[in-house]
Structures are given as structure tokens and as C-alpha cells.
Amino acid sequence: MENIYICNIIYDNHPHIKTFLTMTTISSMKKTLAAFLFLAAISVNCLAGNSDTYKTIAYQVEQPGATSDVSVVFPVDVREPVRTAVIDYIFEMLRAYKGDALPGTPKPKNCNEATFKSLLSQFAESSASWYGESQQEYAASLAKEGETYDVAWYININIRKAAETPQYVSYVSYCGEFQGGAHDERSFDAVTIRKSDGKRIKDIFREGVDAQMQPLLWKYLLAEYDSEEDKQEYRKAILDYLDYQNVDILLLPSDSYIAPDGIHLVYQYYEICPWAMGAPDVVIPISEALPYLTKEAAQLVKNVKTRR
């Protein structure tokens, strides 16, 4: 009987399953099929065991004179040490934004989804109460002077997962609050967490590379503008603002994070331009940012490039 050769391929979409290619005759098909099914079962089990689950938990509370809107992407079923690192970061941000509204912070190992929901619900309620009472006190003080004040105050917090690869997970935090005045106050924070050990990689760029990176920073800061006229107008506005702040060059922000599409620079309001111009969103492709990265950051993005 003529031999019929069959090609068997197992695709490697998981670090514990190795790709292989074999040739077999029709007489050994049964053994090959059995092996294939066995490896497929292992693959399914590995993928199921290594799948991480994040869940958005959000509360919006309205009180007379104020609202509280809080949203957090919580690591419901995530492997260690990443789970602990993410929960620590979430608690750190909540404490920074409104620490007195946080009813204690349990250790990450004791903080499951139900516990965190209860905690975040109390946080939202307490925040709304504080802003509402403060707004009404302020309105009452103006009423004594014959003025009417009915502008609602608020706090808006969003802590979300911005990016994830097999090597890292990046989180971004935002807080906007209004307590009267011309406009609200807004702030951002970002972190990249290395999955192998849960370490926060906060120093993404090497120290002192700002001057070397000027062409690159300007290139991607102005990338959203189509016409050369708009680019030059925007550049001049930033340079005038930096000159007013006695800053000679365009500096890197204090916070950045890593994502597959590049290094995201997280600028604050007022950091490099007036409030009306917003908080610039700058993304530098990894290939162009690589020469300026710290050793730890470079290793993470190199691993991503290799896997691709």
C-alpha cells in the first residue's frame, strides 16, 4: 500500500505549548490523533488556568449639591504577583485622591471582588457626602451676602487598565474634581507593572535624555495637526508658555507607561501648555523610543517585539 503522509501542526499560542511539525503514515494516524487530542486538552487547561480576569466596578452617587463618580478596573482573578501589585496601586490612587473617604485598605490577599465592591461603594458615598456638605456650606455663606449659588460640585475618578501583554500590564488613573472656581482640577497618573515579579516600572526613560529627545518629542507632540501652519502655531504657543515658566526645553513628563503601540507620555494640565490647550497625549513608537529607555523598560518592549 502506498504511504500517505499527513502533516500535523500544533500552533504555539501559549508559552507552555511548543509548536511541532511531524510527518506520519496513514497507519499511525490513530496514534497521532490520540496525541493531538491529548495535547489539545493540555492546551485548553493551560489557557484556562492562565487567563486573567479584570472587571470594571463603578459607582455614581448623587447628594444635594454634589456627585461622586468612581470607576475602577479590578483584578478579579489575576495571577500573583500581578494581582497584589495592581491592588496596591489602586489603593494608593484612591488614598491620594480622597484618602479620608477610604474605609481602610485590606491586604490584597484578603481583598476579593465582593470586599472591593463594598469598599468602593462606601468610598463613593463618603466622597459624595463630603463634596455635597462642602458645597452647601459654601452656598450658605454666599447666601448671607445675598448671592445665590447652585453650581454642583463633583469628584470623578477613573482607574483603568490601559494595556497588557504577556510581559506587563499598564494602568492609568485620572481624577477630576470641582470645588468652585473657573474650572475643575484634573490630574493623571500612570504605571507599568512587570508581570514576572510585580515590580512597578516608573522610570521608563533614562535620566537626562530630554535634550536628546527634542526632535522626537516635538514630532509626536505635533503629530495630531495636519497643516504645517497649525503645527507652527501650536509649537509657538507651547514655547511661549515654557518661556513664561522659565523652562528652556520641552521636558519629558513625570509619568509614562508602556503599551504595544508605543510609549505613552502622560502630561498634566498646565505642565507644558495653558489649560485651554488641554493635556497633550503623546505616543512615541517603540522603535524610536528604544534608544532612550531604561534597561528595565527596554527589556519589556524587546520581549514584546520578539513575541511578535
Summary of the structure (lengths in Angstrom):
residues: 308
radius of gyration: 25.9
end to end distance: 43.4
largest distance: 104.8
contacts: 858
relative contact order: 0.10
helix: 41%
strand: 27%
